[in-house]
Amino acid sequence: MAGARTQILIAAVLFGTTGTAQAVGPGLDPLAVGASRIAVGGALLALVALVAAATGRLRLRTGGGPRAVLLAGACVAAYQATFFAAVADTGVAVGTVVAIGSGPAFAGLFASTFTGERLTRRWAAATGLACAGVVLLVLGGGAGGSVSAPGVGLALVSGAGYAGYAVASKRMLDAGGAPEAVMAAVFGVGALLMLPLLAIVPAAGLATPGGLTLVLYLGAIPTALAYVLFARGLERTGASETATLTLAEPLTAAALGVIALGERPGLAAAAGGALVVGGLAVLALRPRTAATGVVATPRCAKLTA
């Protein structure tokens, strides 16, 4: 069990490095970064699934038809593209915290609307905290200026895209899909949907040494490796504990934004970030006897995501 917890924690920390990696990179177009990252990560995840199937460790079963895979893949493309654009516009700390903090609220709404899942008082309290935090982030600004409202909007779209992906993928897993197969199929579709972007956005920088290094890192480490580690850890760890461990992701992103990039959010913005993380913690730190589901386990579905 200790090994499983370690795998989940490492995966969460790796997830939290994506925004900072883009920020310290060679200044590539955010859409080009997102598309290339998913292309590399999807290819590596497919390779992992094929190797696992060839060695008899799993069946290539996604647990859903083509429509389910297409829906989840489209959500992957949406949240990837808008996440990198948000980070470029409003900073790593704010962009990441808003995207991740809003995900559980959107997941609750989608799960209630499309799967009939009941929304709890705990979910309502968490949503209220997260929404209040987003308002403070937008109004609070930083020491060197104000937080970008369009950037926060992009981060919210990213959170909604992630939530749609989480709900769709969770249903695929519940239907008997193998985690590696689900991830490979969904990220493969996401990559195909995003590849045309490389023809219409500035992408020449991807061929430079710095661009190739960035794309290979994002595709191999916080995508392929992190998702495999998360999936293996989740198989042997309880849902509520997993959600708690993945709080290392926004904390990692915010810490790197301050330490590595010198971001200095103002007091109100810092309080807003704390409220968003607090809302996520309210969802994560629920009683073990409660029923598991997308609402209460925002990053459980991340196996899913």
Number of C-alpha atoms within 10 A of each C-alpha: 10 9 12 19 21 15 21 28 23 22 26 27 21 21 23 27 22 25 26 23 16 23 19 12 16 17 13 20 19 24 24 26 27 28 26 25 26 30 23 22 29 26 20 20 28 22 15 19 25 19 13 16 16 12 9 9 11 17 15 19 18 24 20 18 9 10 10 18 25 19 17 32 27 23 26 28 27 23 26 26 24 25 32 29 25 30 25 20 20 23 24 30 27 32 33 33 32 32 29 27 31 30 28 30 27 23 27 25 20 21 22 15 11 10 12 10 15 13 14 12 9 17 21 16 13 27 24 16 21 29 19 17 29 27 16 21 32 23 16 21 22 20 13 10 11 16 24 20 17 14 24 27 19 25 31 27 24 31 29 25 27 33 34 27 28 31 26 29 30 24 18 23 20 11 13 13 21 20 25 27 24 29 31 25 24 29 32 25 23 27 25 17 19 25 18 12 17 18 9 10 13 14 18 12 16 20 11 11 10 15 20 16 15 23 26 15 18 27 27 21 18 22 25 26 20 22 28 22 19 27 24 18 24 22 12 14 17 15 22 23 18 25 27 22 20 27 21 20 24 29 20 19 25 26 19 20 23 14 11 12 15 10 19 17 25 18 15 18 25 21 18 28 29 18 24 30 23 18 27 31 17 19 24 27 16 19 9 11 7 9 10 14 17 23 30 28 26 32 30 27 26 23 24 25 27
